[in-house]
Amino acid sequence: MSTQQETLFEGDFSPLPEDIGFRGPVACRAADITYRQLDYWARTGLVVPEIRPAGGSGTQRLYSFRDILLLKVIKRLIDAGVSLQQIRTAIDHLRARGVEDLTEVTLLSDGVSVYECTSDDQVIDLLRGGQGMFGIALGGVWRDIEGTLFELPTERAEEPVLTDELSRRRQQRATG
């Protein structure tokens, strides 16, 4: 797991064992994103698959429950009109802060900035400003993803990584 994601999710936040993960297409389905978005966010470090990162041609990334939670939150922020730059800033802030239990956090956005609230009073104070806000209660996203993922196929990290035909041929040529 990347050090940045570790600080974002300290403690036992996942309802699944740490060696259980989901392949990219399953993560996309659960987070309602495209594979292109998933690949871009992995390559740019926004959400790095903590179970198994890409290891060359033919390997499959394996995303944890926590990764998919982040993907879903990012998708909701994008749908609310928040720029990817602001989303990166918000995710980096949460990582730096070391939030132990994200289910207690509500993210609010006015479409430009993202605000972190950990109490009802903070939410009310932001709403009193009179501007339109979009809110994401991370506990609700957690429950939504938990229900969705239990219906989808999982994979253990130590299971052999299946490679495609091209990768097998390259491997055979290299080993003689």
N, C-alpha and C positions, 0 to 999 in steps of 0.2 A: 504494500500500500504506500502511496506517496506520502511524504511527510506532511504536505499541505492538507491532504484529505484526512490524515490521521488526526490533526489538530481540530478539524471541523467536526469530527465524530469520535470524541473520546468516550470510553465506556462501552457498554454493551447496548448499542442502539439498534442493531439489526435483529429481526425476528428469526433469522436463518443462521445456521452454522457459518463460520467465517470462510470455510473452503467451498461453499456452494455459490455458484455464480450463474449468470445468464449470458448467452451469446448475444452478439450485436443485434440481430434481427428481433430477438425477444425483447431486448432493452428498448429498441425503437418502438415496438408495439406497446409496451407498458408505459412509456413516456410520451407516446403519440408524436414522435419526431421522425424525420427521414434518416436513412442510413448515411446520407451525405452530411447531415448536421452532426450525427454521432461521430463520424470519422473526423470531421473538421475539429470538433471540440476535443477529441482525444489527441489529435496531432498538435493542437495549440495549447494543450495543458489545462483547459477549462475543467474537464472531467476526465481524469485518467483512470482506466479500468484497474481497480485495486486487486482483483483476483488474479488476472493474467493479462498483462499488456501485450500488444502485438509484438511478435518476435520474428518478423520476416515473412516472406511469401508463404502463404498457405496456413499460417497459424491463426487461431481464432482468439480474439479478445474475449475476456470473461469479466462481466460487470457484476458488482455486488449489489445487494439491496440498497445500500447507501448511495452508490453511484446512480442508481436509477431514480432515487428520491431527488438527487441534485438535478438530474436531467429533466425530470418533470417540473421542478420549480423553475428552472431556466426556461423551459417551454412556456409555462404560464406567464412569466415576465415578458417574454418576447410577444406573446399574444396580447399583452396589455400595452404594447407599444414601447417598451423599455429597450434602449439600444444595447447591443451586445457589450459595448464598452462599459456602460453603467452596470450591467449584470456582472461582468468580470470584477468590477470594483466592489459590488455588494458581496459576491462570493469570497473575494480576498479578505474583505472586512470580517466576515463571519469566521473565516479560517484564523485570522490574526487574533480575534477575540477569544477563540477557543471555546465556543459554545458547547457545553457538554450534552445538553438535551434539546435538540432542535424542535421537538414537539411543543416546546413552550414558547417558540418564537413565531411572531406574525410579521410578514414582510408587507409593507405598504408602499405603493408607488403612485406618483402623480403622472406617470408616463415619461418623466425626465429623470427623477432621482428615485432611489430605493431607500426606504427607511426600515430599520429593524426595531420592533417593539416586543418587549418581554412582559408587559403588563397591560391590563385593560386601560389604565390611566394614560399610558403613552399613546395607545390607539386613539382614545378620545381627544387628547391634546392635538394630535395631528389632524383629526377630522374637524376640529373646531376652526381650523384655518379657512374653511369654506370652499376649498378647491376639491375637485373630483379626485377620488382615490380608488385604487384597486388593491385589494388585500389578499394575501395568501397565508392561511394558517397552516404552518408546516405539519402540525399534528394531523390535520385532515388529509393532507397529501400523503402522509405516512400510511394512514389507514386505507386510503384509496389504492395505493400501490401494493400494500400488503395483500389485499383481497385479489387484485389482478394477478400478481405474480404467483400465487399459490395454484393458479390454474394453468400456468405456463411451464414448459420444460426447463429443468435445471441441469447443471453439470458440475461435477466435483473438479476441483483444481488439479488433483493428481491423476485424473483420467487421461489416457493417452490422447495427445492432440492429433486429430486426423488431418492429414494434408491432402491437398488436391492432387490430381493425376500429374500435372506439370511438376509440382514439387517432388513427388515420388520419383519421377524420371530424372530430375536434376540430382537428387540424392543418390540414385543408383549409379549415375555417371561419375559422380564425385568419389564414390567408394569403390568403383570398378566392378 
